[in-house]
Amino acid sequence: MFDIGFSELLVVFVVGLLVLGPERLPHAAKMAGLWVRKIKRSINSVQREINAQLDQEELQQKISETNQRLLKEERAIQNTILPMATQDPIAVHKNTQPDIELETAPLADKQQADTQQVEPEKVKEIDQLAHEIDKVPEAPSRP
């Protein structure tokens, strides 16, 4: 803050000694030290308050930026979800129509459709696996 060297302190001490005298100089030096400490404390407290205020403003700015970013992301997500929700449900069901027809077909037709879509070798493998599963003994139930 102040750049006071040894020579300036010596001049102040000599002037104080001449003006106040040797009896009152120690008391005056003590009072001057107390005042300097009080001034330093008040300056430090003002600096802390200013820094705290600046930090608070910076945090509020970051919070508002984060809120704006979240709102933009929310809008983007809504823009991708809403078109899916507003799609024509009939168009969605048209894609699944062959599956519905197979489910409502008689059992014999369903088996024919299944065997026509799956190779005969695969059908044999599936039948063998089904027989092996039937042969596996069930675990005894615990009382």
C-alpha positions as CSV (number, residue, x, y, z in Angstrom):
1,M,0.0,0.0,0.0
2,F,2.4,2.7,1.2
3,D,6.0,2.3,0.4
4,I,7.7,3.5,3.6
5,G,11.4,2.9,3.9
6,F,13.7,2.9,7.0
7,S,14.9,6.5,6.4
8,E,11.3,7.8,6.4
9,L,10.5,5.9,9.6
10,L,13.6,7.4,11.2
11,V,12.6,10.9,10.2
12,V,9.1,10.4,11.6
13,F,10.6,9.0,14.9
14,V,12.9,12.0,15.3
15,V,10.1,14.5,14.6
16,G,7.8,12.7,17.0
17,L,10.5,12.7,19.7
18,L,11.0,16.4,19.3
19,V,7.3,17.3,19.2
20,L,5.9,14.9,21.8
21,G,8.9,14.4,24.0
22,P,10.3,11.2,25.4
23,E,7.4,10.6,27.9
24,R,4.5,10.7,25.5
25,L,6.2,9.1,22.4
26,P,5.7,5.5,23.5
27,H,2.0,6.0,24.2
28,A,1.6,7.8,20.8
29,A,3.4,5.0,19.0
30,K,1.1,2.5,20.6
31,M,-2.0,4.4,19.6
32,A,-0.7,4.8,16.1
33,G,-0.1,1.1,15.8
34,L,-3.7,0.4,17.0
35,W,-5.1,2.8,14.4
36,V,-3.0,1.3,11.7
37,R,-4.3,-2.2,12.7
38,K,-7.9,-1.0,12.7
39,I,-7.5,0.6,9.3
40,K,-5.9,-2.6,7.9
41,R,-8.8,-4.7,9.3
42,S,-11.4,-2.4,7.8
43,I,-9.7,-2.4,4.4
44,N,-9.4,-6.2,4.5
45,S,-13.1,-6.6,5.4
46,V,-14.1,-4.3,2.6
47,Q,-12.0,-6.4,0.2
48,R,-13.5,-9.6,1.4
49,E,-17.1,-8.2,1.0
50,I,-16.2,-7.1,-2.6
51,N,-14.7,-10.5,-3.4
52,A,-17.7,-12.3,-2.0
53,Q,-20.1,-10.1,-4.0
54,L,-18.1,-10.7,-7.2
55,D,-18.1,-14.5,-6.5
56,Q,-21.8,-14.4,-5.9
57,E,-22.4,-12.6,-9.2
58,E,-20.2,-15.0,-11.0
59,L,-22.1,-18.0,-9.5
60,Q,-25.4,-16.4,-10.5
61,Q,-24.2,-15.9,-14.0
62,K,-23.0,-19.6,-14.2
63,I,-26.4,-20.7,-12.9
64,S,-28.3,-18.7,-15.4
65,E,-26.1,-20.1,-18.2
66,T,-26.6,-23.6,-17.0
67,N,-30.4,-23.0,-16.8
68,Q,-30.4,-21.7,-20.4
69,R,-28.4,-24.7,-21.6
70,L,-30.8,-27.1,-19.9
71,L,-33.8,-25.4,-21.4
72,K,-32.3,-25.7,-24.8
73,E,-31.6,-29.4,-24.3
74,E,-35.1,-29.9,-23.0
75,R,-36.6,-28.3,-26.0
76,A,-34.4,-30.4,-28.3
77,I,-35.5,-33.6,-26.5
78,Q,-39.1,-32.5,-26.7
79,N,-38.7,-31.8,-30.4
80,T,-37.4,-35.3,-31.0
81,I,-40.0,-37.0,-28.8
82,L,-43.2,-35.1,-29.8
83,P,-43.0,-36.0,-33.5
84,M,-42.8,-39.7,-32.4
85,A,-45.8,-39.4,-30.2
86,T,-47.9,-37.6,-32.8
87,Q,-47.2,-40.2,-35.5
88,D,-50.3,-41.9,-37.0
89,P,-50.9,-45.0,-34.9
90,I,-52.6,-46.7,-37.9
91,A,-49.4,-46.4,-39.9
92,V,-47.5,-48.0,-37.1
93,H,-49.9,-50.9,-37.0
94,K,-49.8,-51.4,-40.7
95,N,-46.1,-52.4,-40.3
96,T,-47.2,-55.2,-37.9
97,Q,-50.2,-56.4,-39.9
98,P,-48.6,-59.7,-41.1
99,D,-47.8,-60.7,-37.5
100,I,-51.4,-60.1,-36.5
101,E,-52.7,-62.2,-39.3
102,L,-50.4,-65.1,-38.3
103,E,-51.7,-64.9,-34.7
104,T,-55.3,-65.0,-35.8
105,A,-54.7,-67.8,-38.4
106,P,-55.8,-71.4,-37.5
107,L,-53.1,-73.6,-35.8
108,A,-52.5,-75.8,-38.9
109,D,-52.0,-72.7,-41.1
110,K,-49.7,-71.2,-38.5
111,Q,-47.5,-74.4,-38.4
112,Q,-47.3,-74.4,-42.2
113,A,-46.3,-70.7,-42.2
114,D,-43.7,-71.4,-39.5
115,T,-42.2,-74.4,-41.4
116,Q,-42.2,-72.5,-44.7
117,Q,-40.3,-69.6,-43.2
118,V,-37.8,-71.9,-41.4
119,E,-35.5,-74.4,-43.2
120,P,-36.4,-78.1,-42.6
121,E,-33.0,-78.7,-41.0
122,K,-33.6,-76.0,-38.4
123,V,-37.0,-77.5,-37.7
124,K,-35.4,-80.9,-37.0
125,E,-32.9,-79.3,-34.6
126,I,-35.6,-77.5,-32.8
127,D,-37.6,-80.7,-32.4
128,Q,-34.5,-82.6,-31.1
129,L,-33.9,-79.8,-28.5
130,A,-37.5,-79.9,-27.5
131,H,-37.3,-83.7,-26.9
132,E,-34.1,-83.3,-24.9
133,I,-35.8,-80.7,-22.7
134,D,-38.6,-83.1,-22.1
135,K,-36.2,-85.8,-21.1
136,V,-34.5,-83.7,-18.4
137,P,-35.8,-84.8,-15.0
138,E,-37.4,-82.1,-13.0
139,A,-35.8,-81.0,-9.8
140,P,-37.4,-82.6,-6.7
141,S,-39.6,-80.1,-4.8
142,R,-38.5,-79.2,-1.4
143,P,-40.9,-79.8,1.5
